[in-house]
Amino acid sequence: MVVVALLLGCDSVAEDDDGLVSWAGYVYMDVNAPGEERLAEGNVTFWPAPFLADAQLAAEQPYEDYAGYYEVRVEPAGSTLVRITSELTRPTVWAGDAPQVDGNWLSGALFGVTDVWIEDLFDPLMGDGDAWVDVARRDEVLVIGRPLNDAVECQHITIAAADGEHRPPCWLEDDEGVAVVVTSGPISWFASSAAPGEVVVSWLDASEAYQADGGDVIMAWYLTGPS
C-alpha cells in the first residue's frame, strides 16, 4: 500500500473483544508543521474498503491534554482511506493499511495541506505554485506524489480517473533543491489534476484507489518499488 509509514503497529492486544483494533496518532497541519501545530480543530475520517457509503468512521481525540491526537477502531489489516479536513487546511486524502493489532501511525506520517504549502512546494519545481492551488479551487482533485525509493520512476506512474488515464508531470530535485522536469528515471515528485470520484494511482505492478471530492488533495506518498 501507499502509506508505508502507516503500516507499523505496536505489538499490543486490543482491550475490547470486538475484533477491532485501535489505530491512533498525531495529525499535523502540514508536513512542515512544528509540534505545536497539530490539527487540534478538525476532522479525521477513516473509510475502510470497499468504501461503502455508510461505513465512514470518525476518529476521536480521546485525551484533552493531547490536542491533535486521534484514535479510531477499525478492522485489522484492512485497506482504508483517511480524509483530513479543517478550516485552515485543504481536504486531504491518504491511503494505507490498518495494523493487525493495536498500533500508532508514525508521528508526522499524517497531515493536512495548506494552499501556502502547495505554493511553496511547486514554486521551485515550475515557478508557478498558484497554478496548482487553482486546480483544487476549480473543484478538481490535485494529486501529489512522492516515491519512497528510486525503483519508482516517472515512466512507471499513471493516474486514471473519470477524465481518462495519463502519465503525470515529474520532477527531480538535486541535493540543493534545484528541480528539473523529467520524463523517465528516478524522481522526487509527480503531480496531476484529476476528475472527482475514483482516482487510481498506478506504479510498477502496484496501484492505489482513492475516492476524492472536488477540491481534495490526494497525497500519494511513500510509493515503493521492489526491495
Secondary structure as the mmCIF struct_conf table of DSSP 4:
data_model
#
loop_
_struct_conf.conf_type_id
_struct_conf.id
_struct_conf.beg_label_comp_id
_struct_conf.beg_label_asym_id
_struct_conf.beg_label_seq_id
_struct_conf.end_label_comp_id
_struct_conf.end_label_asym_id
_struct_conf.end_label_seq_id
HELX_RH_3T_P HELX_RH_3T_P1 VAL A 4 LEU A 6
BEND BEND1 LEU A 7 LEU A 7
BEND BEND2 ASP A 11 ASP A 11
STRN STRN1 SER A 12 SER A 12
BEND BEND3 GLU A 15 GLY A 19
STRN STRN2 VAL A 21 TYR A 26
STRN STRN3 TYR A 28 TYR A 28
BEND BEND4 MET A 29 ASP A 30
TURN_TY1_P TURN_TY1_P1 VAL A 31 ASN A 32
TURN_TY1_P TURN_TY1_P2 GLY A 35 GLU A 36
STRN STRN4 ARG A 38 ARG A 38
BEND BEND5 GLU A 41 GLY A 42
STRN STRN5 ASN A 43 PRO A 48
TURN_TY1_P TURN_TY1_P3 ALA A 49 PRO A 50
TURN_TY1_P TURN_TY1_P4 ALA A 53 ASP A 54
STRN STRN6 LEU A 57 ALA A 58
STRN STRN7 GLU A 60 GLU A 60
TURN_TY1_P TURN_TY1_P5 GLU A 64 ASP A 65
BEND BEND6 TYR A 66 TYR A 66
TURN_TY1_P TURN_TY1_P6 ALA A 67 GLY A 68
STRN STRN8 TYR A 69 VAL A 74
TURN_TY1_P TURN_TY1_P7 PRO A 76 ALA A 77
STRN STRN9 SER A 79 THR A 85
BEND BEND7 GLU A 87 THR A 89
STRN STRN10 ARG A 90 ARG A 90
STRN STRN11 THR A 92 ASP A 97
BEND BEND8 GLN A 100 VAL A 101
STRN STRN12 ASP A 102 ASP A 102
STRN STRN13 GLY A 103 ASN A 104
HELX_LH_PP_P HELX_LH_PP_P1 TRP A 105 LEU A 106
TURN_TY1_P TURN_TY1_P8 SER A 107 GLY A 108
BEND BEND9 ALA A 109 ALA A 109
STRN STRN14 PHE A 111 PHE A 111
STRN STRN15 VAL A 113 VAL A 113
HELX_RH_AL_P HELX_RH_AL_P1 ASP A 115 MET A 126
BEND BEND10 GLY A 127 GLY A 127
HELX_RH_AL_P HELX_RH_AL_P2 GLY A 129 ARG A 137
TURN_TY1_P TURN_TY1_P9 ARG A 138 ASP A 139
STRN STRN16 VAL A 141 PRO A 147
BEND BEND11 LEU A 148 ASN A 149
TURN_TY1_P TURN_TY1_P10 ASP A 150 ALA A 151
BEND BEND12 VAL A 152 VAL A 152
STRN STRN17 GLU A 153 GLU A 153
HELX_RH_3T_P HELX_RH_3T_P2 CYS A 154 HIS A 156
STRN STRN18 THR A 158 ALA A 161
TURN_TY1_P TURN_TY1_P11 ALA A 162 ASP A 163
STRN STRN19 GLY A 164 HIS A 166
HELX_LH_PP_P HELX_LH_PP_P2 ARG A 167 PRO A 169
STRN STRN20 CYS A 170 GLU A 173
TURN_TY1_P TURN_TY1_P12 ASP A 175 GLU A 176
BEND BEND13 GLY A 177 GLY A 177
STRN STRN21 ALA A 179 VAL A 182
BEND BEND14 THR A 183 GLY A 185
STRN STRN22 PRO A 186 PRO A 186
BEND BEND15 SER A 188 SER A 188
STRN STRN23 TRP A 189 ALA A 194
BEND BEND16 PRO A 196 PRO A 196
STRN STRN24 GLY A 197 TRP A 203
TURN_TY1_P TURN_TY1_P13 LEU A 204 ASP A 205
STRN STRN25 ALA A 206 ALA A 212
TURN_TY1_P TURN_TY1_P14 GLY A 214 GLY A 215
STRN STRN26 VAL A 217 LEU A 223
#
